[in-house]
Amino acid sequence: MKKRIAIFDLTDCEGCEITVTDLARKLVEKENFEIVNWRLIQEKNSFDNIDIALVEGTVYSKDELDLLKLIRKKSKYLIAFGACAITGGVQALLTGKERQEACKKIYHNRYKLKNPDLKPIDAYIKVDFRLPGCPPNPVQVEKTFADILAGRPPQPITYPVCFECKKNENPCLLKQGKVCLGPITRGGCNSICVNRGDHCWGCWGLNDEPAMKSLIRRLATIGLSHDEIKKHLEVFWKNYEE
């Protein structure tokens, strides 16, 4: 029997969904899966007997919270899909008070926030698995689906991004006196940002044993102030421990 897949987005950029459009077609062609709910590709959608639900984004309104709870109720496995769903994403950087002040400057004084504090979706419902990244790697998504299809729990990657940088023969940015969060970030992205000339931002989350204090000391030695280090770390890790 085919596994029934549903893909949902809350408040987000929808980039995570776009990365799996080709993968979704591939899975359906293999006849192992059936897409029963995905507003980006089909008009008729179902909430009945969902085997795997991917949920992207953060909760911004009561309607989205109601939708999230319905998805949880109707799904056998619910996967937090991407950095926004797992950490709150870059839109969660501001506190409620900071968000209100920003909205006054950007919009009108009468504009009212629907949800001042954006949180990971596991603050509202039980999450079975997590697929990190901004966006996630389609290869990792496919592996997760294969694990579920085989009846085994998906295993998260434990090695840091540095492992992938070495494999891809990238020179170490920290050794060059540049910012990089690779040593404390979970691998799986194939060091895509560093491959393209940028540094690791940490969107895949902290690895199992992050040497946070060591990295902070290293960033300080290359000239970053405490506030600058904090700003880099808080892009995806709002509540990191120094």
NORHU-V381869 format. One record per pair of residues at least 4 apart in sequence whose C-alpha atoms are under 7 Angstrom apart, sorted by the first residue. I is the first residue (numbers start at 1). J is the second residue. D is the distance in Angstrom with one decimal. If there is no record, write none. Layout:
[[I/J/D] [I/J/D]]
//
This chain:
[[2/31/6.9] [2/32/5.0] [2/33/4.8] [2/34/6.1] [3/32/6.3] [3/33/4.6] [3/34/6.1] [3/51/5.8] [4/33/5.9] [4/34/4.9] [4/35/5.9] [4/36/6.1] [4/50/5.3] [4/51/5.0] [4/52/6.4] [5/33/6.7] [5/34/5.9] [5/35/4.7] [5/36/5.9] [5/50/6.2] [5/51/6.1] [5/52/4.9] [5/53/5.9] [6/35/5.9] [6/36/5.6] [6/37/4.5] [6/38/5.9] [6/50/6.6] [6/52/6.3] [6/53/4.7] [6/54/6.3] [7/37/6.2] [7/38/5.1] [7/53/5.7] [7/54/4.8] [7/55/6.1] [8/38/6.4] [8/54/6.1] [8/55/4.9] [8/56/6.2] [9/14/6.8] [9/55/5.8] [9/56/4.6] [9/57/5.8] [10/56/6.1] [10/57/4.8] [10/58/5.7] [10/59/6.1] [10/64/6.3] [11/57/5.0] [11/58/5.2] [11/59/6.3] [11/60/6.2] [12/57/4.7] [12/58/6.8] [14/18/6.6] [15/19/6.5] [15/135/6.3] [16/56/7.0] [16/82/6.3] [16/134/6.9] [16/135/4.8] [16/136/6.3] [17/21/6.7] [19/138/6.6] [20/24/5.9] [20/138/5.9] [21/25/6.5] [22/26/6.3] [23/27/6.2] [23/138/6.8] [24/28/6.2] [25/29/6.1] [26/30/6.4] [27/31/6.7] [27/32/6.4] [27/33/5.9] [28/32/6.4] [28/33/5.2] [28/34/5.8] [36/45/5.7] [36/46/5.5] [37/45/4.5] [37/46/5.5] [38/42/6.2] [38/45/6.8] [39/43/6.3] [47/74/6.3] [48/74/6.5] [49/74/6.2] [49/75/6.6] [50/74/6.0] [50/75/4.7] [50/76/6.3] [51/75/5.7] [51/76/4.9] [51/77/6.0] [52/75/6.3] [52/76/6.3] [52/77/4.9] [52/78/6.0] [53/75/6.2] [53/77/6.2] [53/78/4.8] [53/79/6.0] [54/78/6.2] [54/79/4.9] [54/80/6.2] [54/81/5.6] [55/79/6.2] [55/80/5.4] [55/81/5.3] [55/85/7.0] [56/80/6.6] [56/81/4.9] [56/82/6.2] [56/84/6.8] [56/85/5.4] [57/84/4.9] [57/85/4.7] [58/84/5.9] [58/85/5.4] [58/88/6.0] [58/118/6.5] [58/119/6.6] [58/120/6.4] [58/121/6.3] [59/64/5.7] [59/65/5.9] [59/118/6.6] [60/64/6.5] [60/114/6.3] [60/115/5.2] [60/118/6.8] [61/65/6.4] [61/114/5.4] [61/115/6.0] [62/66/6.1] [63/67/6.2] [64/68/6.1] [65/69/6.3] [66/70/6.2] [67/71/6.2] [68/72/6.3] [69/73/6.2] [69/125/6.7] [70/74/6.2] [71/75/6.0] [72/78/6.5] [72/125/7.0] [77/128/5.9] [78/127/5.6] [78/128/5.4] [78/129/6.7] [79/127/6.1] [79/128/5.9] [79/129/4.8] [79/130/5.4] [79/131/6.9] [80/85/5.4] [80/86/5.8] [80/127/6.5] [80/129/6.4] [80/130/4.8] [80/131/6.2] [81/85/5.9] [81/130/6.3] [81/131/5.1] [81/132/6.5] [82/86/6.3] [82/131/5.8] [82/132/4.7] [82/133/5.0] [82/134/5.8] [82/135/5.8] [82/136/5.7] [83/87/5.6] [83/88/6.8] [83/89/5.4] [83/132/5.5] [83/133/5.3] [83/134/5.6] [83/203/6.0] [83/204/6.9] [84/88/4.4] [84/89/3.8] [84/120/6.9] [85/120/5.2] [85/121/5.5] [86/120/5.1] [86/121/6.6] [86/130/7.0] [87/119/6.9] [87/120/4.9] [87/236/6.6] [88/92/5.1] [88/118/6.0] [88/119/4.8] [88/120/4.5] [89/236/6.0] [90/235/5.8] [90/236/6.5] [92/118/5.1] [92/119/6.7] [93/235/6.7] [93/238/6.7] [94/98/5.4] [94/99/5.5] [95/99/6.0] [95/117/6.2] [96/100/6.2] [96/116/4.4] [96/117/5.1] [97/101/6.4] [98/102/6.2] [99/103/6.1] [99/116/6.5] [100/104/6.4] [101/105/6.7] [102/106/6.2] [103/107/5.4] [104/108/5.6] [104/109/5.0] [107/111/6.6] [119/123/6.5] [121/125/6.4] [122/126/5.6] [122/127/5.7] [131/136/6.4] [132/136/5.6] [132/204/4.8] [132/205/6.9] [133/137/7.0] [133/203/5.1] [133/204/4.5] [134/203/5.7] [137/141/6.4] [137/189/5.8] [138/142/6.1] [139/143/6.3] [140/144/6.2] [141/145/6.3] [142/146/6.1] [143/147/6.2] [144/148/6.3] [144/154/5.4] [145/149/6.1] [146/150/6.1] [147/151/6.3] [147/152/5.2] [147/153/6.2] [147/154/5.5] [148/152/5.6] [148/153/6.3] [148/154/6.8] [157/186/6.7] [157/187/6.3] [157/188/6.5] [158/186/6.2] [158/187/7.0] [158/207/5.8] [158/208/5.9] [159/163/6.7] [159/186/6.0] [159/187/5.6] [159/207/6.7] [160/182/6.4] [160/183/5.7] [160/184/6.2] [160/185/5.3] [160/186/4.6] [160/187/4.6] [160/207/6.1] [161/165/6.4] [161/182/4.8] [161/183/6.4] [161/185/5.9] [161/186/6.0] [161/187/4.2] [161/191/5.9] [162/166/6.2] [162/182/5.5] [162/183/5.7] [163/167/6.4] [164/168/6.1] [164/190/5.5] [164/191/5.7] [165/169/6.0] [165/170/5.1] [165/191/5.7] [166/170/6.0] [170/195/6.8] [172/176/6.7] [173/177/6.5] [173/178/5.1] [173/179/6.6] [173/180/6.3] [174/178/5.1] [174/179/6.1] [174/180/6.2] [177/222/5.3] [179/199/6.6] [179/219/6.7] [180/199/5.1] [180/200/5.1] [180/201/7.0] [181/185/6.2] [181/200/5.2] [181/201/5.9] [181/202/5.8] [182/200/5.4] [182/202/6.9] [184/206/5.7] [184/207/5.8] [184/210/4.5] [184/211/6.1] [184/212/6.6] [185/202/5.3] [185/204/6.3] [185/205/5.6] [185/206/4.6] [185/207/5.2] [186/204/5.5] [186/205/5.7] [186/206/5.4] [186/207/4.2] [187/204/7.0] [191/195/6.1] [192/196/6.5] [193/197/6.5] [193/198/5.1] [193/199/5.9] [193/200/6.0] [194/198/4.9] [194/199/5.1] [194/200/6.2] [202/236/6.4] [203/236/5.9] [206/210/6.3] [211/215/6.4] [212/216/6.2] [212/242/6.5] [213/217/6.2] [213/242/6.1] [214/218/6.2] [215/219/6.1] [216/220/6.2] [217/221/6.3] [218/222/6.7] [219/223/6.8] [219/224/5.8] [219/229/7.0] [220/224/4.9] [220/225/6.3] [224/228/5.8] [224/229/6.2] [225/229/6.2] [226/230/6.1] [227/231/6.1] [228/232/6.5] [229/233/6.3] [230/234/6.0] [231/235/6.7] [233/237/5.9] [234/238/4.5]]
//
